[in-house]
Amino acid sequence: MYVRFLDGQLHARYGLPLEELATPCSQFARLDFGRQRCLITENKVPFLTLPQLSETFAILGGGFGVRSLATIPWLKTCPILYWGDLDAQGFQILSQLRSLFPHVVSLMMDEQTLKTFFSFQVEGTPCSVRQLPYLTSEEHTLFVYLSERTLRLEQERISHAYALECIHRCFLQIAQDPGKIL
């Protein structure tokens, strides 16, 4: 798995001499980042372009590879945000992640983001699944819409400025109501 420490002090606080690392999940599980915020992205470019954020580390989910995070028990105590592609598979991954960590909050996987970047939608991958048990009603409605029309809005097509604004807004909401995410 690939991890980035988005807080310049976080890696030092835990005695790590680097800001990014690639490690097996079994070894990462030995580190306990307790209640630090975790931001998981589906794809590499958004992962590599995340801004500095206090008390936050990022994980490259790598699509359905998020299953491997089940071996990291202390993630149950971390606020987790997930940012995936706006397509059927992105919502399948979100549902899978929530089956492991029910408190996961989706980021930029909403109707407003889809409408804002409408012109960047492309043909998606067909999906025969129609029910995902771990989505909110709004997420599920959007999942069905995207599945039926075989549409995709890739993370990389969302402007960096929009992404930063959404991330900061979400983190502000978490700061104001930390119990909401756990």
C-alpha positions, 0 to 999 in steps of 0.5 A: 500500500502507498501512504502519504503524510499530509501533515508535515509534522505527522511523520516526525511525531511517529518517528518516521524519517519520510513523508511517503511510504510503500509498505505491506498492509501487515506492516502498516497495521503495526503503526497506530495513527489512532485518531488522525484523519485518513483520506483514501483516493481511488486513483494515483494522480489525486493521491499525489496532488493532495494538499498539506492537511493537518492531522491527516494521512492519505492512502492510495486505495487502488480501486477494489484493493481497499479490501486489504485495509481490513487488516488494519484494525486501528482504522476503525478509530480514524475519521475516514474520507473516501474520494473515488471516481463517480461511476458504478465501480467507485460506488461499489468500492465505497460500499465495500469500504463501508462494510469494513469501516461504517463511518467512511464519508464520501467526498466529491461523490455527489450529484453536485460534483457530477453536474459541475463537471458534466462536460467531462463525463465519459462512457463507463464500464457496465455494471450488473449490480443494482443494490449496494447495502452500504450507501446512503440513499443519495449515493445509491440514487446516483449509483443507479443513475450512473449504472443505468447510463454507463457513465463515468466522471473520473477523479482526475477530471475534477479541477484541483481548485474544486477538490481543494475547496471540497476537502477543506469544507469537509474537514471544517465540518469534521472539526465542528462536529467530530462525532459526526464522522465516527 
